[in-house]
Amino acid sequence: MGNRQRYLVYWGKIEKYFRMMRMKINEKVILINVARTWNPTRSVVELDDKTMGNWVINKEHAEKACYAFAVFGSIIRQVYKIKPGSWKKVHLKDITELERKAATKDRWRFEGEIADELVHYVGIDVQQYYPRGAQNPIRYINC
């Protein structure tokens, strides 16, 4: 590979990086940071389950969201289409011991499926939506 080709490949990577950094989410989305409950060594099925369930949410805002984005390490790992009206309260018997100890508020889960139409968001950095020191794993975008 010649120097010019190397330069173009390198520039293409830089351009893609900066384009992703500037990408704005225009859809009604709930960002869910799954860092406390999932990691990349676990299965995709487990990512689906952890993203869809057992969250303390603002139900009014969550019901406005059409999509849920699974976030780990400030990167979108998967995108889901939320079935309308599918947010259901989780019963105490269905949550983990750790969640039960912290169950001062109701927990909710939704039903959904992978949103193929928004796959272009996978791999995008969403750090700008999580202020430094933010503790809440939930963020509502355009809701």
VMD Tcl script that draws the C-alpha trace (Angstrom):
set ca {
  {0.00 0.00 0.00}
  {1.44 3.37 -0.99}
  {1.67 6.44 1.21}
  {-1.33 8.08 -0.50}
  {-3.52 5.02 0.11}
  {-2.40 4.79 3.74}
  {-3.22 8.47 4.16}
  {-6.72 7.99 2.69}
  {-7.43 4.97 4.90}
  {-6.17 6.87 7.97}
  {-8.15 9.98 7.04}
  {-11.28 7.85 6.47}
  {-11.00 6.47 10.00}
  {-10.54 9.95 11.48}
  {-13.45 11.33 9.46}
  {-15.71 8.47 10.59}
  {-14.71 9.08 14.22}
  {-15.53 12.79 14.10}
  {-18.76 12.21 12.18}
  {-19.86 9.81 14.92}
  {-18.91 12.29 17.64}
  {-21.15 14.92 16.03}
  {-24.08 12.57 15.44}
  {-27.23 13.78 17.16}
  {-30.07 11.46 18.18}
  {-33.28 12.71 16.56}
  {-35.64 9.91 17.60}
  {-37.54 9.59 20.89}
  {-35.12 7.41 22.80}
  {-34.39 6.14 26.27}
  {-30.67 5.53 26.79}
  {-30.02 2.70 29.26}
  {-26.51 2.33 30.64}
  {-26.17 -1.39 31.37}
  {-22.64 -1.15 32.80}
  {-23.73 -2.33 36.27}
  {-25.55 -5.41 35.00}
  {-23.84 -6.51 31.74}
  {-20.40 -6.61 30.11}
  {-19.16 -7.51 26.60}
  {-18.05 -11.00 27.66}
  {-21.69 -11.98 28.21}
  {-24.18 -13.07 25.57}
  {-26.32 -10.91 23.30}
  {-29.43 -12.56 24.78}
  {-28.32 -11.40 28.21}
  {-27.82 -7.87 26.83}
  {-31.41 -7.94 25.54}
  {-32.73 -9.09 28.91}
  {-30.70 -6.59 30.94}
  {-31.67 -3.69 28.67}
  {-35.38 -4.44 28.69}
  {-35.83 -4.88 32.36}
  {-35.96 -3.88 35.94}
  {-35.31 -0.14 35.76}
  {-36.48 2.73 37.94}
  {-37.97 5.08 35.35}
  {-40.18 8.10 34.91}
  {-43.08 6.21 33.33}
  {-44.49 9.32 31.67}
  {-41.22 9.98 29.83}
  {-40.50 6.31 29.13}
  {-43.88 5.77 27.47}
  {-43.07 8.57 25.02}
  {-39.89 6.77 23.89}
  {-40.13 4.70 20.72}
  {-36.66 3.19 21.06}
  {-34.27 2.03 23.78}
  {-30.51 2.08 23.27}
  {-28.29 -0.25 25.32}
  {-25.18 1.70 26.36}
  {-21.96 0.27 27.78}
  {-18.80 2.34 28.19}
  {-20.60 5.34 26.61}
  {-21.00 3.37 23.35}
  {-24.36 2.23 21.97}
  {-24.22 -1.59 21.86}
  {-27.75 -2.35 20.60}
  {-30.95 -0.56 19.60}
  {-34.47 -1.78 20.36}
  {-37.93 -0.77 19.19}
  {-40.20 -0.53 22.24}
  {-43.63 -2.08 21.74}
  {-46.21 0.64 22.51}
  {-47.86 0.19 25.92}
  {-45.44 -2.58 26.91}
  {-43.95 -0.97 30.05}
  {-44.99 -3.24 32.94}
  {-44.26 -3.02 36.66}
  {-41.89 -5.75 37.84}
  {-43.02 -7.84 40.81}
  {-40.57 -8.18 43.71}
  {-40.26 -11.93 43.15}
  {-38.92 -11.27 39.63}
  {-35.98 -9.07 40.60}
  {-32.52 -9.92 41.87}
  {-31.52 -9.73 45.52}
  {-29.41 -6.63 44.82}
  {-32.37 -4.92 43.13}
  {-34.66 -5.98 45.99}
  {-32.39 -4.28 48.55}
  {-32.54 -1.05 46.52}
  {-36.27 -1.35 45.79}
  {-37.40 1.93 47.29}
  {-39.15 2.73 43.99}
  {-41.06 0.65 41.48}
  {-39.08 -1.07 38.75}
  {-40.31 -1.44 35.18}
  {-39.51 -3.43 32.06}
  {-40.55 -3.17 28.45}
  {-41.10 -5.57 25.58}
  {-39.24 -4.88 22.38}
  {-37.25 -6.18 19.47}
  {-34.03 -5.19 17.75}
  {-34.59 -2.07 15.63}
  {-32.89 -2.88 12.33}
  {-33.86 0.54 10.98}
  {-31.62 2.25 13.57}
  {-28.61 -0.06 13.40}
  {-26.53 2.93 12.20}
  {-26.50 4.15 15.83}
  {-24.65 1.03 17.08}
  {-21.07 1.98 17.92}
  {-21.87 5.67 18.42}
  {-20.44 7.44 21.48}
  {-23.18 9.04 23.62}
  {-20.99 10.45 26.36}
  {-22.42 13.94 25.70}
  {-25.78 12.72 27.06}
  {-24.26 11.53 30.36}
  {-22.79 14.47 32.32}
  {-19.60 13.76 34.25}
  {-20.43 12.09 37.55}
  {-23.97 11.12 36.48}
  {-25.35 8.27 38.61}
  {-28.67 7.57 36.91}
  {-28.26 4.97 34.13}
  {-31.39 6.28 32.37}
  {-31.46 9.24 29.97}
  {-34.48 10.43 27.99}
  {-33.77 11.96 24.59}
  {-36.57 13.92 22.86}
  {-39.21 12.45 25.22}
}
mol new
graphics top color blue
foreach p $ca { graphics top sphere $p radius 0.5 }
foreach p [lrange $ca 0 end-1] q [lrange $ca 1 end] { graphics top cylinder $p $q radius 0.2 }
display resetview
